[in-house]
Amino acid sequence: MFNKDYNLTWSEPSTCLGFDKDCELDIDHALQNFDLAKFWKLITCSNNLFVRRLFQIHNPTLRFIYIWIIVTLLPGRSMDDIGCKKLQILYAMVNKIKFSLVKWLVPLWISSIAPSMPICFTSLITRIVESLGLLETNEVECIQDDKSILGEQMFRSANLTKRGPRNGLKMIYGNHPIEVSLPDENLGCIMLHH
């Protein structure tokens, strides 16, 4: 960073990112009981592991968390690209397993850095740089792009919401008949900084 090398243990960036000190750094050990087939069947009632789509996840909260993972932590090719790592994160959240993603995040960041190009700081990388005290002594380029807005269209395409007969916005729950009207549609948009 800033043309200098910094040697950190895995626990240092993990702590900088806000992971609890009790979080397991050895991901394989933390998720040793993860069974892809069993977990996929639990959240979708499907035995088909070859076609994994977002709309198959029954619980709308898990669908929303998946979208958060793909936008914030592990960007993928598309919203429907449900990979094993993303399902492992969902599994850990469902089972309240404390583990740190730092061993997945750092290699992802390193692979996305191009030589002689400025790094557009994400909020996660900024936390590490700030904790090392490097923001005060170095020039930082700010992201000039517009903020992404996760609005109605994205939630509708993910089968989380739909319009009712009177054009009111409703939360839907997969193939279940339950629908919940949203009391204030203006609360339905979430702005994400990237």
Secondary structure, 3 states (H helix, E strand, C coil): CCCCCCCCCCHHHHHHCCCCCCCECCHHHHCCCCCHHHHHHHHHCCCCCCCCCHHHCCCHHHHHHHHHHHHHHCCCCCCCCCCHHHHHHHHHHHCCCCECCHHHHHHHHHHCCCCCCCCCCCHHHHHHHHHCCCCCCCCCCCCCCCCEEECHHHHHHCCCEEECCCCCEEEECCCCCCEEECCCHHHHCEEECC
